[in-house]
Amino acid sequence: TICIDHHVSNKGYAKKNIIDADASSACEVLYGLMDEEDIDYSIAQALYIGIIFDTGVFKYSNTSRKTMEIAGKLIEKGIPFWTYIDKCFYERTYTQTQLLGRTLLTSMRLMNGKCIVANITRRMMDFYGAKNEDIEGIIDQLRVTKGVEVAVLLQEIGEQEYKVRLRSNEYIDVSKIASYFGGGGHMKAAGCTMRGSVHDVFNNITGHI
């Protein structure tokens, strides 16, 4: 077994572990393991998309000069990088737009506006005919609310069971919080699964925040 990763919370569970916590993404680590002449159009496409997802289009603090240089070399393979950015980050289906609007409307600010929380129920998902992938990007819309340091998004996945997404802006290490509850991730982007009522989960999470 081989594990190639960049999450600082990775404990190295494989027989061979290649973990670089300073890398922007698993795809940046993968690039370093490949011979550049063997990277064709389709590989460049996959690596570039992986990098822009994990760096939020190069805006997260895990982006380095090396990351940008790798992206530049991938662009030289002739990939239409601008279309990937639009399709991965800005293009939304009508269902995604509706779910985003409903979630933002029902969000709440806590801790003098430093924390924003929201909950997506199974009933909401059914009402809009939404799938799991329709939730992507909602947490980041919460995070960019002015004055917010931490955003928390719950997704109901079972009876009193929630998938928890955590994002921070400057000084909170959400990977420590996620790890405490059996999850993991990065300092500014992490997640876990928790059980209990919505209020129980929010109270436990915000206590650690």
C-alpha positions in Angstrom: 0.0 0.0 0.0 1.2 3.5 -0.8 -0.2 6.8 0.6 0.5 10.0 -1.3 -0.9 13.0 0.6 -0.3 16.6 1.8 -2.6 16.6 4.9 -0.7 17.5 8.1 -3.2 15.3 10.0 -2.2 12.1 8.0 -0.7 9.6 10.3 1.0 7.6 7.6 -1.2 4.5 7.5 0.3 2.8 4.4 3.4 0.6 4.0 5.0 3.4 2.0 4.1 7.0 2.9 4.9 10.0 0.8 3.4 12.9 2.8 4.5 16.5 2.2 2.6 18.8 4.5 4.2 21.9 2.8 2.8 21.0 -0.6 -0.4 22.7 -1.7 -2.1 19.5 -2.8 -1.7 15.8 -3.3 -1.4 16.7 -7.0 1.6 18.8 -6.3 3.2 15.8 -4.5 2.3 13.6 -7.5 3.9 16.0 -9.9 7.2 15.8 -8.0 7.1 12.0 -8.4 6.7 12.1 -12.2 9.1 12.6 -15.0 8.1 15.9 -16.6 8.5 14.5 -20.2 5.9 11.8 -19.3 3.2 14.3 -18.4 0.8 14.5 -21.3 -2.2 16.7 -21.9 -4.7 14.5 -20.0 -2.3 14.1 -17.0 -1.6 17.9 -17.0 -5.4 18.5 -17.0 -5.9 16.2 -14.0 -3.0 17.6 -12.0 -4.0 21.3 -12.7 -7.6 20.7 -11.6 -6.4 19.0 -8.4 -4.1 21.9 -7.6 -6.8 24.6 -8.2 -9.3 22.7 -6.0 -6.9 22.4 -3.1 -5.6 26.0 -3.4 -9.0 27.6 -4.1 -7.5 28.9 -7.4 -4.2 29.8 -5.7 -5.8 32.0 -3.0 -5.2 29.7 0.1 -2.1 30.1 2.2 -0.8 26.7 1.1 0.0 28.2 -2.3 3.7 28.7 -2.8 6.1 29.8 -5.5 6.7 26.1 -6.3 2.9 25.6 -6.7 2.7 28.5 -9.2 5.7 27.3 -11.1 4.2 23.8 -11.4 0.9 25.3 -12.6 2.8 27.3 -15.2 4.5 24.1 -16.5 1.1 22.4 -16.7 -0.4 25.3 -18.6 2.5 24.9 -21.1 1.0 21.5 -22.0 -1.8 23.5 -23.8 -4.6 22.9 -21.4 -7.5 25.4 -21.4 -7.0 26.3 -17.7 -9.5 29.2 -17.7 -12.4 26.8 -18.5 -11.5 24.6 -15.6 -11.6 27.5 -13.2 -15.0 28.6 -14.4 -16.5 25.1 -14.4 -15.0 24.1 -11.0 -15.6 27.3 -9.1 -18.1 29.6 -10.6 -20.5 27.7 -12.8 -23.6 26.4 -10.9 -26.7 24.5 -11.8 -30.0 26.0 -10.9 -30.3 23.4 -8.1 -27.0 24.5 -6.7 -28.0 28.2 -6.8 -31.3 27.4 -4.9 -29.6 25.3 -2.3 -26.9 27.9 -1.8 -29.5 30.7 -1.3 -31.5 28.6 1.2 -28.4 27.8 3.2 -27.3 31.4 3.3 -30.7 32.5 4.4 -30.8 30.1 7.3 -27.2 30.7 8.5 -26.5 32.2 11.9 -23.6 34.3 13.3 -22.1 33.4 16.7 -19.3 34.8 18.9 -19.9 38.4 18.0 -20.0 37.6 14.3 -16.6 35.8 14.3 -18.2 32.4 13.6 -21.0 31.6 11.1 -22.9 28.3 11.1 -25.4 26.7 8.8 -27.2 23.3 8.5 -28.3 21.5 5.3 -31.0 18.9 6.2 -32.0 15.8 4.2 -35.4 17.5 3.8 -33.7 20.4 2.0 -31.8 18.1 -0.2 -34.9 16.2 -1.1 -36.9 19.4 -1.7 -34.4 20.7 -4.3 -33.5 17.3 -5.7 -29.9 18.0 -4.7 -27.0 15.6 -4.6 -23.9 15.7 -2.4 -21.8 17.4 -5.1 -24.3 20.3 -5.1 -23.1 21.3 -1.6 -19.5 22.0 -2.8 -18.6 25.7 -2.5 -21.3 26.7 0.0 -18.9 26.6 2.9 -16.6 29.1 1.1 -19.5 31.5 0.6 -20.1 31.4 4.3 -16.4 31.9 5.0 -16.0 35.1 3.0 -18.7 36.8 5.1 -17.1 40.1 6.5 -15.9 39.7 10.0 -16.0 35.9 10.1 -13.0 33.9 11.2 -14.6 30.4 11.1 -17.4 28.9 9.0 -19.1 25.7 10.0 -21.5 23.8 7.7 -23.4 20.7 8.7 -24.9 18.2 6.3 -27.4 15.8 7.7 -26.4 12.3 6.5 -28.4 10.1 8.9 -30.5 10.1 12.0 -28.7 12.6 14.3 -25.5 12.2 12.1 -23.8 15.0 10.4 -20.9 15.6 8.0 -19.1 18.7 9.3 -17.2 21.1 7.1 -14.9 23.7 8.7 -13.1 26.7 7.2 -11.0 29.4 8.8 -9.5 32.6 7.5 -6.5 33.6 9.6 -5.6 32.2 13.0 -7.8 29.2 13.9 -6.4 25.7 13.1 -9.5 23.8 12.2 -7.6 20.6 11.5 -7.0 20.3 15.3 -10.7 20.6 15.9 -11.6 18.1 13.1 -8.9 15.6 14.4 -10.3 15.8 17.9 -13.6 14.5 16.5 -12.0 11.8 14.4 -11.6 13.8 11.1 -8.7 15.7 9.6 -7.6 18.2 7.0 -5.6 21.4 6.9 -5.2 24.4 9.2 -7.8 26.4 7.3 -10.0 23.6 5.8 -11.0 20.4 7.5 -13.9 18.1 8.2 -15.3 15.3 10.3 -18.5 13.3 11.1 -20.4 13.9 14.3 -23.5 12.5 16.0 -26.1 14.2 18.1 -28.7 16.9 17.6 -27.9 20.0 15.6 -27.5 22.0 18.8 -25.2 19.4 20.3 -22.9 19.4 17.3 -22.8 23.2 17.1 -22.2 23.5 20.8 -19.3 21.0 20.8 -17.7 22.5 17.7 -18.0 26.1 18.9 -16.6 25.2 22.3 -13.4 24.1 20.6 -13.3 27.1 18.3 
